[in-house]
Amino acid sequence: MLFAKLPAMKKEVKIVVVWIALLLLLRMCLIFPHRDIGWIGLISAGLQLLLGLICLWTALSSQGSQKYVYIHFTILFGFVLILFIVQFVGKAIYSYFWIDKFGLNFVLLFTIFYALVDDLFRSWKLTTKYLISLSVVGAFMLIIFLPYLTNPLNLCNEQEYKQFRQLKANYTNFVNQFRRDPSEADLIQQLPALTTVGSNKSGSSIVTISPETVHDLFPYLLPGGEGSVFWKPIHFRTFYVNVFLLLLIGIFLAMMYRDQKPHSAYIDKLMILFFAFCFLDMFNNYAYIKSVTTETFQAIFTVGQYFSILCLLIMVYAFGLKFRFAYSTTGQYYEKLLQESPERVTRWRDELDTLILKSFFKNNRSSYSNIGQFARADQPNQMKGK
């Protein structure tokens, strides 16, 4: 058994060595001028790099179209390098929109969508899977982000943001005139002065503010609140992307557990983890929208990062199991049969499946004794999975 595990151990050592080298390189880059990167963000980036390396080595040993699935996972987790680089170059508003929001969400959505299409429609041609995945994901992202794709500064023309700018101007005028901070009631009393003609790059427009608008926007007048109002449309659209991802993963898991057809090993556990990750991101985006100060935004971001790191740690374990399975003789044979003759295999029973079945079905072992088994064409006996 020791010699059987030696090749896998060598690959694990290579992954760790490359990972440490990348971490040292990122740490050295921090000597150059850059935007603020917290230590929590560095930990998250490190874990994503480790996941990217695990997925890369898994792809090298995967069979058939599964190779492309894990190449996509590698690109997804490796995207953190681009997120790191833009902290040193470029304008923050453009990098945040194109990289942090549109780019990352496109890669995430495509990775998950393609993985589900590949698993559910294994017999389809590779070009068909890519064509459908790119068409659906591209159309969805285009519809969601279309108003800002040509110019992210179109966010300045959003009605709510123009109302906020007018309200902020009146707030400043009140302070200059009365030498005190106005209350919400003070700003409502001056509403006639808040209906003015404002100019922007697209021309002049009327900005009308109602008492309800003052009530909604008044909390954002605190320092840092303007950023929340400015990015609110983008956070809402990211929220919609996460909802779409949750629906996709939920439908996939429901279909998977209902029909009991064979699927790629560990794919259900990975999708459950991505479900949790997307739910956290959805919650964070909604919380950002409600953030009225920079301090509130940072507090929510920090708490969200703690939960994200926990989720990433569990992902490291899950992808690590898939990595060892991909390099095992049993795993390679199972994946080969799954690609060529899926009718000859059943669902793979992994460690968590075994734990659940033993814990909750002790008196009904016969109902799951065949899960995770497959038969060779030249050998009638069945071969148990781990």
Contacts in CASP RR format, 6 or more apart in sequence:
PFRMAT RR
TARGET T0000
AUTHOR 0000-0000-0000
METHOD contacts of the structure
MODEL  1
MLFAKLPAMKKEVKIVVVWIALLLLLRMCLIFPHRDIGWIGLISAGLQLL
LGLICLWTALSSQGSQKYVYIHFTILFGFVLILFIVQFVGKAIYSYFWID
KFGLNFVLLFTIFYALVDDLFRSWKLTTKYLISLSVVGAFMLIIFLPYLT
NPLNLCNEQEYKQFRQLKANYTNFVNQFRRDPSEADLIQQLPALTTVGSN
KSGSSIVTISPETVHDLFPYLLPGGEGSVFWKPIHFRTFYVNVFLLLLIG
IFLAMMYRDQKPHSAYIDKLMILFFAFCFLDMFNNYAYIKSVTTETFQAI
FTVGQYFSILCLLIMVYAFGLKFRFAYSTTGQYYEKLLQESPERVTRWRD
ELDTLILKSFFKNNRSSYSNIGQFARADQPNQMKGK
7 327 0 8 1.000
8 324 0 8 1.000
8 327 0 8 1.000
8 328 0 8 1.000
11 57 0 8 1.000
11 323 0 8 1.000
11 327 0 8 1.000
12 323 0 8 1.000
14 57 0 8 1.000
15 50 0 8 1.000
15 53 0 8 1.000
15 54 0 8 1.000
15 57 0 8 1.000
18 53 0 8 1.000
19 46 0 8 1.000
19 49 0 8 1.000
19 50 0 8 1.000
19 53 0 8 1.000
22 46 0 8 1.000
22 49 0 8 1.000
23 46 0 8 1.000
23 49 0 8 1.000
26 42 0 8 1.000
26 45 0 8 1.000
26 46 0 8 1.000
26 84 0 8 1.000
29 84 0 8 1.000
29 88 0 8 1.000
30 37 0 8 1.000
32 88 0 8 1.000
33 88 0 8 1.000
34 87 0 8 1.000
34 88 0 8 1.000
35 87 0 8 1.000
35 88 0 8 1.000
35 92 0 8 1.000
37 84 0 8 1.000
37 87 0 8 1.000
40 302 0 8 1.000
40 305 0 8 1.000
40 306 0 8 1.000
40 309 0 8 1.000
41 305 0 8 1.000
43 309 0 8 1.000
44 80 0 8 1.000
44 305 0 8 1.000
44 308 0 8 1.000
44 309 0 8 1.000
44 312 0 8 1.000
45 80 0 8 1.000
45 83 0 8 1.000
45 84 0 8 1.000
46 80 0 8 1.000
47 309 0 8 1.000
47 312 0 8 1.000
47 313 0 8 1.000
47 315 0 8 1.000
47 316 0 8 1.000
48 77 0 8 1.000
48 78 0 8 1.000
48 79 0 8 1.000
48 80 0 8 1.000
48 312 0 8 1.000
49 77 0 8 1.000
49 78 0 8 1.000
49 80 0 8 1.000
49 81 0 8 1.000
50 316 0 8 1.000
51 73 0 8 1.000
51 77 0 8 1.000
51 312 0 8 1.000
51 315 0 8 1.000
51 316 0 8 1.000
51 319 0 8 1.000
52 73 0 8 1.000
52 74 0 8 1.000
52 76 0 8 1.000
52 77 0 8 1.000
52 78 0 8 1.000
54 316 0 8 1.000
54 319 0 8 1.000
54 320 0 8 1.000
54 323 0 8 1.000
55 70 0 8 1.000
55 71 0 8 1.000
55 73 0 8 1.000
55 74 0 8 1.000
55 77 0 8 1.000
55 319 0 8 1.000
56 70 0 8 1.000
56 71 0 8 1.000
56 74 0 8 1.000
57 323 0 8 1.000
58 70 0 8 1.000
58 73 0 8 1.000
58 319 0 8 1.000
58 320 0 8 1.000
58 322 0 8 1.000
58 323 0 8 1.000
58 326 0 8 1.000
59 67 0 8 1.000
59 68 0 8 1.000
59 69 0 8 1.000
59 70 0 8 1.000
59 71 0 8 1.000
59 73 0 8 1.000
59 74 0 8 1.000
60 67 0 8 1.000
61 326 0 8 1.000
61 327 0 8 1.000
61 332 0 8 1.000
62 69 0 8 1.000
62 70 0 8 1.000
62 326 0 8 1.000
62 335 0 8 1.000
63 332 0 8 1.000
63 335 0 8 1.000
63 336 0 8 1.000
63 338 0 8 1.000
63 339 0 8 1.000
64 335 0 8 1.000
64 339 0 8 1.000
65 118 0 8 1.000
65 122 0 8 1.000
65 126 0 8 1.000
65 129 0 8 1.000
65 339 0 8 1.000
66 118 0 8 1.000
66 264 0 8 1.000
66 335 0 8 1.000
66 339 0 8 1.000
68 114 0 8 1.000
68 118 0 8 1.000
68 126 0 8 1.000
69 114 0 8 1.000
69 115 0 8 1.000
69 118 0 8 1.000
69 264 0 8 1.000
72 110 0 8 1.000
72 111 0 8 1.000
72 114 0 8 1.000
72 115 0 8 1.000
73 111 0 8 1.000
73 115 0 8 1.000
73 319 0 8 1.000
75 107 0 8 1.000
75 111 0 8 1.000
76 107 0 8 1.000
76 108 0 8 1.000
76 111 0 8 1.000
79 103 0 8 1.000
79 104 0 8 1.000
79 107 0 8 1.000
82 99 0 8 1.000
83 99 0 8 1.000
83 100 0 8 1.000
83 104 0 8 1.000
86 95 0 8 1.000
86 99 0 8 1.000
86 100 0 8 1.000
93 152 0 8 1.000
93 153 0 8 1.000
94 152 0 8 1.000
96 231 0 8 1.000
97 148 0 8 1.000
97 152 0 8 1.000
97 234 0 8 1.000
98 152 0 8 1.000
101 145 0 8 1.000
101 234 0 8 1.000
101 237 0 8 1.000
101 238 0 8 1.000
102 141 0 8 1.000
102 145 0 8 1.000
102 149 0 8 1.000
105 141 0 8 1.000
105 238 0 8 1.000
105 241 0 8 1.000
106 137 0 8 1.000
106 138 0 8 1.000
106 141 0 8 1.000
108 241 0 8 1.000
108 245 0 8 1.000
108 278 0 8 1.000
109 137 0 8 1.000
109 140 0 8 1.000
109 141 0 8 1.000
109 241 0 8 1.000
109 244 0 8 1.000
109 245 0 8 1.000
110 133 0 8 1.000
110 134 0 8 1.000
110 137 0 8 1.000
112 245 0 8 1.000
112 248 0 8 1.000
112 249 0 8 1.000
112 271 0 8 1.000
112 274 0 8 1.000
113 133 0 8 1.000
113 136 0 8 1.000
113 137 0 8 1.000
113 248 0 8 1.000
114 129 0 8 1.000
114 130 0 8 1.000
114 133 0 8 1.000
115 267 0 8 1.000
115 271 0 8 1.000
116 248 0 8 1.000
116 249 0 8 1.000
116 252 0 8 1.000
116 271 0 8 1.000
117 124 0 8 1.000
117 129 0 8 1.000
117 132 0 8 1.000
117 133 0 8 1.000
118 129 0 8 1.000
119 252 0 8 1.000
119 263 0 8 1.000
119 264 0 8 1.000
119 267 0 8 1.000
120 252 0 8 1.000
120 255 0 8 1.000
121 129 0 8 1.000
122 338 0 8 1.000
122 339 0 8 1.000
122 342 0 8 1.000
140 241 0 8 1.000
140 244 0 8 1.000
141 241 0 8 1.000
142 149 0 8 1.000
144 237 0 8 1.000
144 240 0 8 1.000
144 241 0 8 1.000
145 234 0 8 1.000
145 237 0 8 1.000
147 154 0 8 1.000
147 233 0 8 1.000
148 154 0 8 1.000
148 155 0 8 1.000
148 233 0 8 1.000
148 234 0 8 1.000
155 161 0 8 1.000
155 230 0 8 1.000
155 231 0 8 1.000
155 233 0 8 1.000
155 234 0 8 1.000
156 162 0 8 1.000
156 200 0 8 1.000
156 201 0 8 1.000
156 230 0 8 1.000
157 200 0 8 1.000
157 201 0 8 1.000
157 202 0 8 1.000
158 233 0 8 1.000
160 217 0 8 1.000
160 229 0 8 1.000
160 232 0 8 1.000
161 229 0 8 1.000
161 230 0 8 1.000
162 198 0 8 1.000
162 200 0 8 1.000
162 205 0 8 1.000
162 207 0 8 1.000
163 207 0 8 1.000
163 208 0 8 1.000
163 209 0 8 1.000
163 213 0 8 1.000
163 217 0 8 1.000
164 217 0 8 1.000
164 220 0 8 1.000
164 226 0 8 1.000
164 229 0 8 1.000
166 194 0 8 1.000
166 196 0 8 1.000
166 198 0 8 1.000
166 207 0 8 1.000
166 209 0 8 1.000
167 187 0 8 1.000
167 194 0 8 1.000
167 209 0 8 1.000
167 213 0 8 1.000
167 214 0 8 1.000
167 217 0 8 1.000
167 218 0 8 1.000
167 221 0 8 1.000
168 221 0 8 1.000
168 226 0 8 1.000
170 187 0 8 1.000
170 190 0 8 1.000
170 193 0 8 1.000
170 194 0 8 1.000
171 181 0 8 1.000
171 182 0 8 1.000
171 187 0 8 1.000
171 221 0 8 1.000
174 181 0 8 1.000
174 182 0 8 1.000
174 186 0 8 1.000
174 187 0 8 1.000
174 190 0 8 1.000
175 181 0 8 1.000
175 182 0 8 1.000
184 214 0 8 1.000
184 215 0 8 1.000
184 218 0 8 1.000
187 194 0 8 1.000
187 214 0 8 1.000
187 218 0 8 1.000
188 211 0 8 1.000
188 214 0 8 1.000
188 215 0 8 1.000
191 209 0 8 1.000
191 210 0 8 1.000
191 211 0 8 1.000
191 214 0 8 1.000
194 207 0 8 1.000
194 209 0 8 1.000
194 214 0 8 1.000
195 206 0 8 1.000
195 207 0 8 1.000
195 208 0 8 1.000
195 209 0 8 1.000
196 206 0 8 1.000
196 207 0 8 1.000
197 204 0 8 1.000
197 205 0 8 1.000
197 206 0 8 1.000
197 207 0 8 1.000
198 204 0 8 1.000
198 205 0 8 1.000
198 206 0 8 1.000
198 207 0 8 1.000
199 205 0 8 1.000
217 229 0 8 1.000
219 292 0 8 1.000
220 226 0 8 1.000
220 228 0 8 1.000
220 229 0 8 1.000
220 292 0 8 1.000
222 292 0 8 1.000
222 293 0 8 1.000
223 293 0 8 1.000
223 294 0 8 1.000
224 293 0 8 1.000
224 294 0 8 1.000
224 297 0 8 1.000
225 291 0 8 1.000
225 292 0 8 1.000
225 293 0 8 1.000
225 294 0 8 1.000
228 288 0 8 1.000
228 289 0 8 1.000
228 290 0 8 1.000
228 291 0 8 1.000
228 292 0 8 1.000
228 297 0 8 1.000
231 288 0 8 1.000
232 289 0 8 1.000
235 285 0 8 1.000
235 286 0 8 1.000
235 288 0 8 1.000
235 289 0 8 1.000
236 285 0 8 1.000
236 289 0 8 1.000
238 281 0 8 1.000
238 285 0 8 1.000
239 282 0 8 1.000
239 285 0 8 1.000
239 286 0 8 1.000
239 289 0 8 1.000
242 278 0 8 1.000
242 279 0 8 1.000
242 281 0 8 1.000
242 282 0 8 1.000
242 285 0 8 1.000
243 282 0 8 1.000
245 274 0 8 1.000
245 278 0 8 1.000
246 275 0 8 1.000
246 278 0 8 1.000
246 279 0 8 1.000
246 282 0 8 1.000
249 271 0 8 1.000
249 272 0 8 1.000
249 274 0 8 1.000
249 275 0 8 1.000
249 278 0 8 1.000
250 275 0 8 1.000
252 271 0 8 1.000
253 268 0 8 1.000
253 271 0 8 1.000
253 272 0 8 1.000
253 275 0 8 1.000
256 263 0 8 1.000
256 268 0 8 1.000
257 268 0 8 1.000
260 346 0 8 1.000
260 347 0 8 1.000
261 342 0 8 1.000
261 347 0 8 1.000
262 338 0 8 1.000
262 342 0 8 1.000
262 345 0 8 1.000
262 346 0 8 1.000
262 347 0 8 1.000
262 348 0 8 1.000
263 338 0 8 1.000
263 347 0 8 1.000
263 348 0 8 1.000
264 335 0 8 1.000
264 338 0 8 1.000
264 348 0 8 1.000
265 322 0 8 1.000
265 325 0 8 1.000
265 331 0 8 1.000
265 334 0 8 1.000
265 335 0 8 1.000
265 348 0 8 1.000
265 350 0 8 1.000
266 318 0 8 1.000
266 321 0 8 1.000
266 322 0 8 1.000
266 325 0 8 1.000
266 348 0 8 1.000
266 350 0 8 1.000
269 318 0 8 1.000
269 350 0 8 1.000
269 352 0 8 1.000
270 315 0 8 1.000
270 318 0 8 1.000
270 319 0 8 1.000
270 322 0 8 1.000
273 311 0 8 1.000
273 314 0 8 1.000
273 315 0 8 1.000
273 318 0 8 1.000
276 311 0 8 1.000
277 308 0 8 1.000
277 311 0 8 1.000
277 312 0 8 1.000
277 315 0 8 1.000
280 304 0 8 1.000
280 307 0 8 1.000
280 308 0 8 1.000
280 311 0 8 1.000
281 308 0 8 1.000
283 304 0 8 1.000
284 300 0 8 1.000
284 301 0 8 1.000
284 304 0 8 1.000
287 300 0 8 1.000
288 297 0 8 1.000
288 300 0 8 1.000
288 301 0 8 1.000
291 297 0 8 1.000
291 300 0 8 1.000
321 350 0 8 1.000
321 351 0 8 1.000
325 331 0 8 1.000
325 350 0 8 1.000
325 386 0 8 1.000
326 332 0 8 1.000
326 335 0 8 1.000
330 383 0 8 1.000
330 385 0 8 1.000
330 386 0 8 1.000
333 374 0 8 1.000
334 345 0 8 1.000
334 348 0 8 1.000
334 374 0 8 1.000
334 385 0 8 1.000
337 344 0 8 1.000
337 345 0 8 1.000
337 374 0 8 1.000
338 345 0 8 1.000
344 374 0 8 1.000
344 375 0 8 1.000
344 377 0 8 1.000
345 372 0 8 1.000
345 373 0 8 1.000
345 374 0 8 1.000
346 370 0 8 1.000
346 371 0 8 1.000
346 372 0 8 1.000
346 373 0 8 1.000
346 374 0 8 1.000
347 371 0 8 1.000
347 372 0 8 1.000
348 371 0 8 1.000
348 372 0 8 1.000
348 385 0 8 1.000
349 357 0 8 1.000
349 368 0 8 1.000
349 371 0 8 1.000
349 372 0 8 1.000
349 373 0 8 1.000
349 385 0 8 1.000
349 386 0 8 1.000
350 386 0 8 1.000
351 386 0 8 1.000
353 371 0 8 1.000
354 386 0 8 1.000
357 365 0 8 1.000
357 368 0 8 1.000
357 371 0 8 1.000
361 367 0 8 1.000
361 368 0 8 1.000
370 382 0 8 1.000
372 384 0 8 1.000
372 385 0 8 1.000
373 382 0 8 1.000
373 383 0 8 1.000
373 384 0 8 1.000
373 385 0 8 1.000
374 382 0 8 1.000
374 383 0 8 1.000
375 381 0 8 1.000
375 382 0 8 1.000
375 383 0 8 1.000
376 383 0 8 1.000
END
